[in-house]
Amino acid sequence: MTADEPEEKAEELSTEEQLEKALAEARAEIVALATERDAERDRALRMVAEAENTRRRLERDKADSVQYAAAAFARDMLSVADNLARAIDSLPEDAAPSLRAGIEATQRELVSIFERHGVRRVAAVGLPLDPNTHEAMVEVEADAEPGTIVSELQAGWTMKDRLLRPALVTVARRGKDSAA
């Protein structure tokens, strides 16, 4: 061995160490870039999913607004239906039959139009109280199961699956003798 050999080995080791160091740095950079790429891909996928959810929500809102656009008008027309029912109920027995027939025909036509547009009366009398569609106004002793609706003070109405107005009802309560 010559005196230059250890120097060459030192240079080789130094070059080899430099290459290993450069390789380690390149690997670290590759890992960092792969992590960054994965994070960006995840962010892009989340943005696409959010855009899709927003599109679906807007479509659903649009469909609901089209389907229930007439709800306010229908709610206002309920007072007309109530007034027609009151007119029929208040007609004296000796009223002209043609007057009764005319008011009843008008009421039937209004109910027919309501049904054509998805507006339906809420069933009440004889059914158990449903707080989603009925509003108990009075509780009375009656020959019915407690919690059963015994009379209707004002009709309730729905439009498709939405409540326009709850039915105002009288509900049976437990009698004093059966309270034991």
C-alpha positions as CSV (number, residue, x, y, z in Angstrom):
1,M,0.0,0.0,0.0
2,T,1.1,3.4,-0.8
3,A,0.5,6.5,1.1
4,D,-2.1,7.6,-1.4
5,E,-4.3,4.5,-0.8
6,P,-5.8,5.6,2.6
7,E,-6.5,9.0,1.1
8,E,-8.3,7.3,-1.9
9,K,-10.2,5.1,0.6
10,A,-11.1,8.1,2.6
11,E,-12.3,9.9,-0.6
12,E,-14.3,6.7,-1.6
13,L,-15.9,6.5,1.8
14,S,-16.6,10.2,1.7
15,T,-18.1,9.8,-1.7
16,E,-20.0,6.7,-0.6
17,E,-21.3,8.5,2.5
18,Q,-22.3,11.4,0.4
19,L,-24.2,9.2,-1.9
20,E,-25.9,7.4,1.0
21,K,-26.7,10.8,2.5
22,A,-28.1,12.0,-0.9
23,L,-30.1,8.8,-1.2
24,A,-31.5,9.2,2.3
25,E,-32.5,12.8,1.5
26,A,-34.1,11.7,-1.8
27,R,-36.1,9.0,0.0
28,A,-37.2,11.5,2.7
29,E,-38.2,13.9,-0.1
30,I,-40.1,11.1,-1.9
31,V,-42.0,10.3,1.3
32,A,-42.8,13.9,2.0
33,L,-44.0,14.4,-1.6
34,A,-46.1,11.2,-1.4
35,T,-47.6,12.4,1.9
36,E,-48.4,15.8,0.3
37,R,-49.9,14.1,-2.8
38,D,-52.1,11.9,-0.6
39,A,-53.2,14.9,1.4
40,E,-54.1,16.9,-1.8
41,R,-55.9,13.9,-3.2
42,D,-57.9,13.5,0.0
43,R,-58.7,17.3,-0.1
44,A,-59.8,17.1,-3.7
45,L,-62.0,14.0,-3.0
46,R,-63.6,15.9,-0.1
47,M,-64.3,18.9,-2.2
48,V,-65.9,16.7,-4.9
49,A,-68.0,15.0,-2.2
50,E,-69.0,18.4,-0.8
51,A,-70.0,19.7,-4.2
52,E,-72.1,16.6,-4.8
53,N,-73.8,16.9,-1.4
54,T,-74.5,20.6,-2.2
55,R,-76.0,19.7,-5.6
56,R,-78.2,17.0,-4.0
57,R,-79.3,19.4,-1.2
58,L,-80.2,22.1,-3.8
59,E,-82.1,19.6,-5.9
60,R,-84.1,18.5,-2.8
61,D,-84.8,22.1,-1.8
62,K,-85.9,22.9,-5.3
63,A,-88.2,19.8,-5.4
64,D,-89.6,20.8,-2.0
65,S,-90.2,24.4,-3.0
66,V,-92.0,23.2,-6.2
67,Q,-94.0,20.6,-4.3
68,Y,-95.0,22.9,-1.4
69,A,-95.3,26.2,-3.3
70,A,-99.0,26.4,-2.8
71,A,-98.9,25.6,1.0
72,A,-99.4,29.2,2.1
73,F,-102.3,29.6,-0.4
74,A,-103.8,26.3,0.8
75,R,-103.5,27.4,4.4
76,D,-105.4,30.6,3.6
77,M,-108.1,28.7,1.8
78,L,-108.7,26.5,4.9
79,S,-110.7,29.4,6.4
80,V,-113.0,29.3,3.4
81,A,-113.6,25.6,4.0
82,D,-114.3,26.3,7.7
83,N,-116.7,29.1,6.8
84,L,-118.6,26.8,4.4
85,A,-118.9,24.1,7.0
86,R,-120.2,26.7,9.5
87,A,-122.7,28.0,7.0
88,I,-124.1,24.5,6.4
89,D,-124.2,23.8,10.2
90,S,-126.0,27.2,10.9
91,L,-128.7,26.8,8.2
92,P,-132.1,26.6,9.8
93,E,-134.2,23.5,9.1
94,D,-136.7,25.5,7.1
95,A,-134.0,27.0,4.8
96,A,-134.5,26.7,1.1
97,P,-133.3,23.3,0.0
98,S,-131.6,24.9,-3.0
99,L,-129.5,27.1,-0.7
100,R,-128.3,24.1,1.3
101,A,-127.6,22.2,-1.9
102,G,-125.6,25.1,-3.3
103,I,-123.5,25.6,-0.2
104,E,-122.9,21.8,0.0
105,A,-121.9,21.6,-3.7
106,T,-119.5,24.5,-3.2
107,Q,-118.0,22.7,-0.2
108,R,-117.6,19.4,-2.1
109,E,-115.9,21.2,-5.0
110,L,-113.5,22.9,-2.6
111,V,-112.6,19.6,-0.9
112,S,-112.2,18.0,-4.4
113,I,-109.8,20.8,-5.4
114,F,-107.9,20.4,-2.1
115,E,-107.5,16.6,-2.7
116,R,-106.4,17.1,-6.3
117,H,-103.5,19.2,-4.9
118,G,-102.6,16.9,-2.0
119,V,-104.5,18.8,0.7
120,R,-106.3,16.3,2.9
121,R,-108.3,16.5,6.1
122,V,-106.7,15.0,9.3
123,A,-108.8,12.2,10.7
124,A,-109.6,12.8,14.3
125,V,-112.9,11.6,16.0
126,G,-112.5,8.2,17.6
127,L,-108.8,8.0,17.1
128,P,-106.1,8.3,19.9
129,L,-104.6,11.8,20.3
130,D,-101.6,12.2,18.0
131,P,-99.6,15.3,19.1
132,N,-98.2,15.5,15.6
133,T,-101.5,16.1,13.9
134,H,-104.0,17.0,16.8
135,E,-104.0,19.7,19.4
136,A,-106.0,18.9,22.5
137,M,-108.1,22.0,23.5
138,V,-110.4,20.4,26.1
139,E,-110.4,17.3,28.2
140,V,-113.9,15.9,29.1
141,E,-115.2,12.8,30.9
142,A,-116.6,10.5,28.2
143,D,-117.5,6.9,27.6
144,A,-114.3,6.4,25.6
145,E,-110.8,5.2,26.3
146,P,-108.7,8.0,28.0
147,G,-106.7,9.9,25.3
148,T,-109.3,9.2,22.6
149,I,-110.6,12.1,20.6
150,V,-114.4,12.5,21.2
151,S,-115.1,15.6,19.1
152,E,-113.4,18.0,16.7
153,L,-113.5,21.7,17.3
154,Q,-111.7,22.7,14.1
155,A,-110.6,20.4,11.2
156,G,-106.9,19.7,10.7
157,W,-105.3,19.6,7.3
158,T,-102.1,18.2,5.7
159,M,-100.5,19.0,2.3
160,K,-98.9,15.8,1.0
161,D,-96.8,14.9,4.1
162,R,-96.7,18.3,5.8
163,L,-99.1,19.5,8.4
164,L,-100.9,22.7,7.3
165,R,-102.9,23.0,10.5
166,P,-103.5,20.7,13.4
167,A,-107.0,19.5,14.3
168,L,-108.3,21.2,17.4
169,V,-109.9,18.4,19.4
170,T,-111.7,17.4,22.6
171,V,-110.1,14.4,24.3
172,A,-111.6,11.9,26.8
173,R,-110.1,11.7,30.2
174,R,-110.3,9.1,32.9
175,G,-113.5,9.3,34.8
176,K,-113.5,10.0,38.6
177,D,-114.8,6.6,39.5
178,S,-112.2,4.8,37.3
179,A,-109.2,6.8,38.6
180,A,-108.2,4.1,41.1
